[in-house]
Amino acid sequence: MLNGILKGYCLILTCGKEIIGTGTLLDSNARRVFIKPLYQKVGLGKRIMHGLEDKSVEERVRMLGLDASLVAYPFYRALGYQTQSEEIIPIRNGQNLRYYKMVKNLEIS
Ligand SMILES: CC(C)(COP(=O)(O)OP(=O)(O)OC[C@H]1O[C@@H](n2cnc3c(N)ncnc32)[C@H](O)[C@@H]1OP(=O)(O)O)[C@@H](O)C(=O)NCCC(=O)NCCS
């Protein structure tokens, strides 16, 4: 995680002294996009993603990728991300972790 923050472009949203959201761009991938539960569903996640997309365009990244958890999947769909593949990782006790590899083509002028 520290590697992503040190090498990548990290956005942090604050409300007063409180950190309420974050997201990181590392190469051509959006990582660790989180909004504190109390502040979700009011457009802040979208604001973080648009900030990462703007930076990607500035860096001439044509396709932004990310790994979406099951709960975040509808959020990224709403922002125009397309599903590339569904991934399943076996974890403990026969349980599986399911996530989606997603991408969005960015418009570079
Ligand atoms: C996923 C997360 C980042 C979304 O942030 P948010 O601030 O709640 O989302 P926003 O309010 O900006 O929503 C943006 C759009 O996505 C839609 N959306 C968000 N969550 C949704 C959901 N669960 N189902 C359907 N649509 C959803 C909103 O309706 C909105 O659509 P609109 O632009 O048409 O109004 C946030 O819920 C979160 O941090 N979740 C926990 C951590 C997590 O799962 N992070 C992602 C790791 S892969």
The ligand as a Tripos MOL2 file, in Angstrom:
@<TRIPOS>MOLECULE
LIG
   48    50     1     0     0
SMALL
NO_CHARGES

@<TRIPOS>ATOM
      1 C1        -17.7360    2.1580   -3.7790 C.3       1 LIG1
      2 C2        -17.6160    3.5770   -3.1880 C.3       1 LIG1
      3 C3        -16.2050    4.1010   -3.4410 C.3       1 LIG1
      4 C4        -18.6470    4.4730   -3.9020 C.3       1 LIG1
      5 O1        -18.5190    5.8020   -3.3990 O.3       1 LIG1
      6 P1        -19.7970    6.7400   -3.1750 P.3       1 LIG1
      7 O2        -19.3110    8.0760   -2.7600 O.co2     1 LIG1
      8 O3        -20.7640    6.0560   -2.2730 O.co2     1 LIG1
      9 O4        -20.4430    6.7830   -4.6630 O.3       1 LIG1
     10 P2        -21.1050    8.0670   -5.3740 P.3       1 LIG1
     11 O5        -22.0990    8.6600   -4.4400 O.co2     1 LIG1
     12 O6        -20.0520    8.9560   -5.9060 O.co2     1 LIG1
     13 O7        -21.8800    7.3470   -6.5730 O.3       1 LIG1
     14 C5        -21.5520    7.5840   -7.9540 C.3       1 LIG1
     15 C6        -22.5520    6.8750   -8.8200 C.3       1 LIG1
     16 O8        -22.4980    5.4730   -8.5880 O.3       1 LIG1
     17 C7        -23.7890    4.9820   -8.1740 C.3       1 LIG1
     18 N1        -23.5970    3.9810   -7.1190 N.ar      1 LIG1
     19 C8        -22.7870    4.0830   -6.0500 C.ar      1 LIG1
     20 N2        -22.8830    2.9620   -5.2930 N.ar      1 LIG1
     21 C9        -23.8130    2.1810   -5.9190 C.ar      1 LIG1
     22 C10       -24.3610    0.9070   -5.6380 C.ar      1 LIG1
     23 N3        -23.9810    0.1850   -4.5720 N.pl3     1 LIG1
     24 N4        -25.2910    0.4050   -6.4840 N.ar      1 LIG1
     25 C11       -25.6870    1.1130   -7.5650 C.ar      1 LIG1
     26 N5        -25.1750    2.3310   -7.9040 N.ar      1 LIG1
     27 C12       -24.2650    2.8430   -7.0890 C.ar      1 LIG1
     28 C13       -24.5120    6.1940   -7.6370 C.3       1 LIG1
     29 O9        -25.9160    6.0380   -7.7340 O.3       1 LIG1
     30 C14       -24.0030    7.3030   -8.5120 C.3       1 LIG1
     31 O10       -24.7190    7.3230   -9.7450 O.3       1 LIG1
     32 P3        -25.1310    8.7320  -10.4330 P.3       1 LIG1
     33 O11       -23.8290    9.4230  -10.7850 O.co2     1 LIG1
     34 O12       -25.9090    8.3140  -11.6200 O.co2     1 LIG1
     35 O13       -25.9030    9.4720   -9.4050 O.co2     1 LIG1
     36 C15       -17.9550    3.5880   -1.6860 C.3       1 LIG1
     37 O14       -19.2580    3.0880   -1.5070 O.3       1 LIG1
     38 C16       -16.9840    2.7930   -0.8250 C.2       1 LIG1
     39 O15       -15.9580    3.3160   -0.3990 O.2       1 LIG1
     40 N6        -17.3040    1.5230   -0.5560 N.am      1 LIG1
     41 C17       -16.5110    0.6940    0.3160 C.3       1 LIG1
     42 C18       -15.1230    0.4240   -0.1950 C.3       1 LIG1
     43 C19       -15.0800   -0.1590   -1.5930 C.2       1 LIG1
     44 O16       -15.8500   -1.0800   -1.9050 O.2       1 LIG1
     45 N7        -14.1370    0.4020   -2.4090 N.am      1 LIG1
     46 C20       -13.8790   -0.0620   -3.7360 C.3       1 LIG1
     47 C21       -12.7820   -1.0850   -3.7220 C.3       1 LIG1
     48 S1        -12.8600   -2.0190   -5.2470 S.3       1 LIG1
@<TRIPOS>BOND
     1     1     2 1
     2     2     3 1
     3     2     4 1
     4     2    36 1
     5     4     5 1
     6     5     6 1
     7     6     7 2
     8     6     8 1
     9     6     9 1
    10     9    10 1
    11    10    11 2
    12    10    12 1
    13    10    13 1
    14    13    14 1
    15    14    15 1
    16    15    16 1
    17    15    30 1
    18    16    17 1
    19    17    18 1
    20    17    28 1
    21    18    19 ar
    22    18    27 ar
    23    19    20 ar
    24    20    21 ar
    25    21    22 ar
    26    21    27 ar
    27    22    23 1
    28    22    24 ar
    29    24    25 ar
    30    25    26 ar
    31    26    27 ar
    32    28    29 1
    33    28    30 1
    34    30    31 1
    35    31    32 1
    36    32    33 2
    37    32    34 1
    38    32    35 1
    39    36    37 1
    40    36    38 1
    41    38    39 2
    42    38    40 1
    43    40    41 1
    44    41    42 1
    45    42    43 1
    46    43    44 2
    47    43    45 1
    48    45    46 1
    49    46    47 1
    50    47    48 1
@<TRIPOS>SUBSTRUCTURE
     1 LIG1         1 GROUP 0 **** ****
